[in-house]
């Protein structure tokens, strides 16, 4: 199956100069959706998957029922979308193609997962890798965290990045690969 034939392009959306890649056609193609979730699972080597709203949720959540490996999906959300207790919520400034933004995660969502040794290893999943600002900002913040689990402290580490679509000409390969290796299913060159 050629995944590139499933996605749609919308030039100049949400503003001029941005080529919006619509991955939602996967949701109207049962065979393609099942195959991409199987492929994401095959490339996921951690029991914990961190994913960014909203489109990332659609592809990561099925891993909880389909994957023998994945035990926990950790949501990254926009402001005002996650209820939280004092000290649980963490704010991350990210740089997107069209400017700075903020996203949030809860330490309790990480601690709800499964550690390996002394570390909560994470697979970072998102739909698009363009400039890398979202992935790098979130991964750098997560890699500084320590969470409590069953009375002990554990480090947090992003072990791998998985994306549906990658624009390899738009991001700093050395910078993102210094954090963790990248895997994508569709590469769009020359944007």
C-alpha positions in Angstrom: 0.0 0.0 0.0 1.3 3.4 -1.0 0.5 5.7 1.9 1.4 8.8 0.0 -1.6 8.2 -2.3 -3.9 8.3 0.8 -3.0 11.8 2.2 -4.2 15.1 0.7 -2.3 18.4 0.2 -3.9 21.8 0.9 -1.5 24.6 -0.2 -1.5 27.9 1.7 -3.4 26.5 4.7 -3.6 27.7 7.4 -1.7 30.6 5.9 0.3 31.4 2.7 3.4 29.3 2.3 2.2 26.4 4.4 1.5 23.1 2.6 -1.0 21.4 4.9 -0.8 17.7 4.8 -4.2 16.1 5.6 -3.8 12.6 7.1 -7.5 12.2 8.0 -8.2 10.3 4.8 -6.7 7.3 6.7 -9.9 7.4 8.8 -12.1 6.7 5.8 -10.1 3.8 4.6 -10.4 0.9 7.0 -7.6 -1.2 5.3 -5.2 1.7 5.2 -5.9 2.7 8.8 -5.3 -0.9 10.1 -2.1 -1.2 8.1 -0.7 2.1 9.3 -1.5 1.3 12.9 0.2 -2.1 12.4 3.2 -0.4 11.0 3.4 2.1 13.8 3.2 -0.8 16.3 6.0 -2.6 14.4 8.3 0.4 14.8 7.4 1.1 18.5 9.9 -0.3 20.9 8.7 1.3 24.2 5.8 0.5 26.4 4.9 4.2 26.7 3.9 6.4 23.7 3.7 10.2 24.0 1.6 11.9 21.3 0.5 15.3 20.4 -3.2 16.4 20.0 -5.2 16.0 18.1 -4.4 13.9 15.1 -1.7 12.0 16.9 -4.3 10.6 19.3 -6.2 9.0 16.5 -3.3 6.8 15.5 -1.6 6.2 18.9 -4.7 5.2 20.9 -5.4 2.0 18.9 -2.0 0.7 20.0 -3.4 0.2 23.5 -5.6 -2.6 22.2 -3.6 -3.8 19.3 0.0 -3.8 20.6 1.5 -6.4 22.9 4.2 -3.8 23.8 2.3 -0.5 24.3 0.9 -0.1 27.8 0.4 3.7 28.1 -0.4 6.6 25.8 0.6 10.0 27.2 -1.3 13.0 25.7 0.3 16.3 25.0 -2.4 18.9 24.8 -3.0 22.6 24.2 -3.7 25.1 27.1 -6.8 24.4 29.1 -7.4 20.9 27.8 -6.0 18.8 30.7 -7.2 19.0 34.3 -4.4 18.8 36.8 -3.3 18.7 40.4 -0.7 21.2 41.7 2.8 20.4 40.4 1.6 17.8 37.9 1.2 20.0 34.7 4.2 21.0 32.7 4.3 23.7 30.1 6.5 23.4 27.0 7.1 26.2 24.5 7.5 24.9 21.0 8.4 26.5 17.7 6.0 25.6 14.9 6.3 26.5 11.2 4.0 29.5 11.8 5.3 30.7 15.2 5.7 29.9 18.9 3.1 27.9 20.8 2.7 26.1 24.1 1.7 22.5 24.9 1.2 20.7 28.2 1.7 17.3 29.7 1.1 15.7 33.1 3.8 13.8 35.0 1.0 11.5 36.3 0.3 10.4 32.8 3.9 9.2 32.4 3.9 7.5 35.8 0.7 5.6 34.8 2.9 3.7 32.4 5.6 1.1 32.7 9.3 1.8 33.4 12.2 -0.3 32.1 15.0 -0.5 34.6 15.3 3.0 36.1 13.8 4.8 33.2 10.4 5.5 31.6 11.3 5.1 27.9 9.0 6.9 25.5 8.2 6.6 21.8 7.3 10.0 20.5 4.6 9.8 17.9 3.2 12.6 15.8 1.6 13.0 12.4 4.0 15.4 10.7 7.7 16.2 11.1 8.3 19.5 9.3 10.7 21.9 11.1 11.0 19.6 14.1 10.2 22.4 16.6 7.3 20.5 18.2 9.3 17.2 18.5 12.5 18.8 19.7 10.8 21.1 22.3 8.7 18.3 23.8 11.5 15.7 23.8 14.0 18.1 25.4 11.4 18.9 28.2 10.5 15.2 28.7 14.2 14.2 28.9 14.7 16.5 31.9 11.8 14.9 33.9 11.9 12.6 36.8 8.6 10.8 37.8 7.7 8.9 41.0 6.4 5.3 40.5 5.7 2.9 43.3 7.8 5.0 45.8 10.8 5.4 43.5 12.1 8.1 41.2 12.6 7.3 37.5 14.2 9.2 34.7 12.2 9.9 31.5 13.8 9.4 28.1 12.5 9.8 24.5 14.0 6.7 22.9 12.6 7.1 19.3 10.5 9.4 17.1 7.9 8.0 14.7 6.0 10.2 12.2 3.4 9.5 9.5 4.8 12.2 7.2 8.3 13.7 7.1 9.6 16.7 5.2 13.3 15.8 5.3 14.5 19.1 3.8 12.9 21.3 6.5 14.5 20.1 9.8 18.0 19.8 11.3 18.7 16.0 11.1 21.7 16.2 13.4 19.8 18.0 16.1 16.8 15.7 16.2 18.9 12.5 15.8 21.1 13.7 18.7 17.9 13.2 20.8 16.6 9.9 19.3 16.4 8.2 15.9 13.6 9.1 13.5 11.3 6.8 11.5 8.6 8.0 9.1 6.3 6.3 6.7 6.0 9.1 4.0 8.8 11.4 3.0 7.9 14.5 1.0 11.0 16.1 -0.6 11.7 19.6 -1.9 9.1 21.5 0.0 
